[in-house]
């Protein structure tokens, strides 16, 4: 893992909920165009020293694009760390204006199907497999059969994690910390939203880190709301000692290079406190995010 990782959510499918996407990607959203774009940014990330790459079954063709790039670059599993997620299925049929882009399913059947699909594309490169947006409501953290299968996957060599979203991130993280199946907690990693507008999961993430879990941060730029001060926002996240990796969701090499400037910044405690003065109540933040259009 490296302090900055690369997430493929925005380059693996034609539509996503990021401000300014029309300007960043233009009008050609064909499979071929996005595969070329993903390869370009993946190579720029790898050449800049990034060694964690994050995908998901629901990120369109993200796993497929990552797999073809790995083959083109002739990399080996020891060269980098790859994570993916199960629990959502992409159903947008490559349309930006699709009525539904992804469907959630945290069942055992979905887990076994999507594990097979991810491994078919990523093979031995797959290191970390995460529940995609685990919630208390879905019941996945209470499903003994799913948890037992996650334990089996952990025994097979995968690191097992979960990603969380929404105003109840902290509650989900703390519930996951206390999961036990046959005396074993399958989880070793958590991926959550933390940014200077929505830092509410911080204490729970610190607890997870204290328990030995890896902590990965997504949406550090608040789906584009913090894009004009990207390096500062990423540096603010990296200033937290309980954060291991912050994901860049860049869709251009220029954005990626700008994101990487965060590694040169070292905000003081006073500067970090000042940045957090703009934090919003969690319900307000997630309410606004829910209204962002897919573009």
N, C-alpha and C positions, 0 to 999 in steps of 0.2 A: 504494500500500500504506500502511496505517496500523498503528501499533504493536499495536493489537488488531483482529483480524478476527472474522468470524462464520462458524462452521461449521454446516451444516445436518444433520449426521449424526443428531442426536437428535430433530429435528422433521420429517424427511422420511419416516419410516416408524413403524409403531406400536410395534415392539420395538427395544430397544437395550441395550447392556451398561453401564448407568449405575445406580449405587446411588441409591435414593430415587425412582426414576422413577414408581412408582405414586402417590406423594404429589404429585409435580410435575405429572403429566398427568391424573390421575384415570382414570375408566373409559371415557370416550368417546374412542376411538382411531379413529373413522371418518375416511375420507379428507377429508370436509368439515371436520371439527373440527380436524384437523392442518393443513389448508391455512389455516384461519383463524388458528390458533396461529402458524404460521410467518410469515404476513403481519404479525401483531402484533409479533413479536419482530424481524423484519427491519426494520420501520418504526422501531421503537425504536432499533435499532442504527444505522440510517442517520441518524436525527435526532440521535443522540448523536455523530456524526462518524465512525463506522466506514465505511470505504470498500473493504474487501476482504471478499468473500463466497465461501465454499468449499463445493462440492457434490461429488457423485460419481454415476455411473450406478447404483451399488448402494445408494444412500441412499433406497430406495423411490421416492417421487415428488419428491425434493428439487429436481431440475432443473425439473420442471414447476411446483412451488410458487414457485420463484425466478422463473421466467419470467412467471407470472401476476402476481406482485407487481411486477416491473419494468414491466409494462404498466399496472397500476393506478396506480403512482406516476408514470408518464409520464417515466421516466428515459431517458437516452441513454447509449451506451457510454462516453462521456467522463466521465460522472458517477461512475463506480466501476470497480473491478477485479473480475472474476469468474474463479474457477478451478473446474475440475471434474476428474474422474479416470475412467480406463477400466481394465478388467482384472478387475472383478467384476460379476456380474449378480445383481440382486435376484430371488429366487425364493420369498420368504416368503408371497406371495399375500395380503398384508395381515393375517397372523395373528401375534399376539404369540408364540404357542406353536408356531410352525412348527418342524418337525424340522431344516430347513436354511433359513437366511435368505439366504445369498448363495453363489455359485459362482465360483471363481477360474478365469480363462482369460486368459493373457498371449500368446495367439497373434496372428498378423497378422490373421486373420479377425475376431477379437474387436475388435482395434484399429480396423479399418476400419468395422465395424458400429457400434461405440459412438461413434466420432467423428461419424458421420452422425447418430446419435440425439441426441448432445449439441448438435450444431450446429442440428438441427431445432428444438430447444427454446430454445436460448440465442442462436443467430444471431451477430451481430457483438458481442454482449456477452462472448462467451467469449474470454478473454485467455490463460489458463494451463491447459494440459492435462497431467495427471500420470499416470504409471503408478501404479496403486493397489497399495500394499504390494508393491513389487518385492522379490524375494528372490534369493539365489544359486541356490537349488534350482529355481526356476521356469525358469531359463535365459533369461529375457527380456533380460538384459544381454549375452548372447552371441548373440542371434538377429539375424543381419545384416539379414534382411528387415524385422523390426520396427523396428530402429534406423534403417534407411534411410527407412522411412515416417515415423518421428519427425523425421528431418532434413527430409523434404519438408514436413511440417506446420510445422516451424519456419520454413522458407523462405516458407510461405504467410502468416506473420504471427503464429502462435501462439508463446507462450513454452512450452517443453517442460520438464517437471519429473518428479520421481518422489516417491512417499511410501514410507516404510519403517516396519516394525514388528518387534518381537521382539528377543531378546537379541543378535542379530547385526546390528543397525542399522549400526554403525560399519563393518563389513566391506562391507556393501552400498553405503554412501555412498562409501567409498574405491574400490571397484570401478567405480562409476558415474563418478567423477572421471576415471578412466583410459580410459573407453570412447572408441573412435575408429571412425568409419565414413567411409571416403573422406576421412580427415584431419580430420573434424569430430566434435566431441562434441555430441550434440543437446541435452544437459541444461543448463539455466540456473537450476534451482531444486530445492530438496529440502524435503520436509515430513516431520518426524520427531517421535517422542515424546521430550520432555524434561520432567522435573518433579523436584521435590526428593526424591522417592522413587526415581526412575530417571534419573540424569543421565549414564549411561555414554556416550551418543552425543556428548557435548559436544565432545571434541577433534576428532572427525571433522567435526562441524558447523562448527567454527571453521575447519577446512581448506577446507570447501566455501565458506564465506563469504569466505575469503582468495582463493579462485579466482574470485570474482566472482558466485557463485551467491546467489540469494535464499534465506533460511532461514525457514521457517514452522514453528511449533511447534503440535502437536496434543496432546490428552489431558494438558494441563498440570495438570488437577485429578485425574489418575489415575482416570478413570472414576467420579468421585464420592468417592473416598477422601479427597480434600483439600477437599471442598466447604465444610466449616465454616471454613476459612481461605483462601477462594478468592482474595481480593485479594492477600494476602501471597504465595500460591503463584504467581500471575501476575506480580506485581512481581519475584519472584525470577528468573523466566525472563527478563523484560525487562531485568534488570540485566546480562545477558550481552551484550557488545557485538557478538557474532556472530549474534544473533537479530534478525530484522527484524520479524516479526509473530507474535503469539501468538493462537491461535483461542479465542474463547469458544464453548462449546457449550451456551449457556443455552437453556432451554425456556420460561422465563417472563421477563417484563420486569423483575421484581424481581431475578432471578438476574443478568440482564444488567447492571443498574445496580450491583449488588454487584461484579461482575467489573470494571467500569469504574473502580471506586475504586482499582484497582491503579495507575492513571496518576498518582495523588496520592502514591504511596509511593516512597521512594528508599532501599532497603535498603543499608546499608554493606557493605563487604567482610566485616567481622566478622559482621554479621547474616546474610549469605548463607552464610558458612561454618557458622554455627550451624544454619541451616535444613537444610543438607546433611548434618548429622550423622545424620539419620534415614534416609539413603539405604540401599536394600536391594541385595543382589547382583542383577544383571540377571536371571539365571535364576530366582531366587526371585520377583522382581516379575512377570515374564511368566508364570510358572507360576500365580501367584495370579490374574492377569488372565484367563487361559484358563479359570478355573473360575467366573468371574462369569456369572450367568444372564442370558439375554435377558428383559427385563421391559417 
